Structures are given as structure tokens and as C-alpha cells.
Amino acid sequence: MSSYFILQNEITHHYRLFKAEGRELILRLTAPPPSNTAARYFAEIVDTLFEYTLSDLQPSDMVGISVHDADNQHDSMHIGP
């Protein structure tokens, strides 16, 4: 799918109350190349994730991304609504 990450699992959730479907992607980030800064590389990863998640949505659907570090379970970052 991407050179930025390896998709380890994709889980689909159905929400009958909202007549909606949600996807949870579990992935592992690849190491940035030496010529790239960590911040720029992360921005490129987020861009790629949004491209993937937006590829088959309806116009009324919403997208959000939560980032969790497997080694640091106490902090998280949310991108989206």
C-alpha cells in the first residue's frame, strides 16, 4: 500500500444507530530515510493515510485519525474532527 507504513490489520465496525461504517487501521511506521526529517516524514505519512481513508468514502462521511505509540500507551494524538 505505502512505503511509509506496513498495514498490519484493518477492522470494520458497523454503527446501526448512525447508519455508518468505521474502519480501524493498525499499522507500523517505517523508518524515515536519512535525507528526510522526522517531522516532514510524519507529515507525509499523515497525507498518505488521509488519501487511503478518503479513497472510498461517501460525501457525508467523516474521517479522523488517532495515533498511538505502542511503547508509550499514556500519550496519544488525534487528527480530525
Summary of the structure (lengths in Angstrom):
residues: 81
radius of gyration: 14.1
end to end distance: 25.0
largest distance: 47.5
contacts: 142
relative contact order: 0.16
helix: 21%
strand: 42%
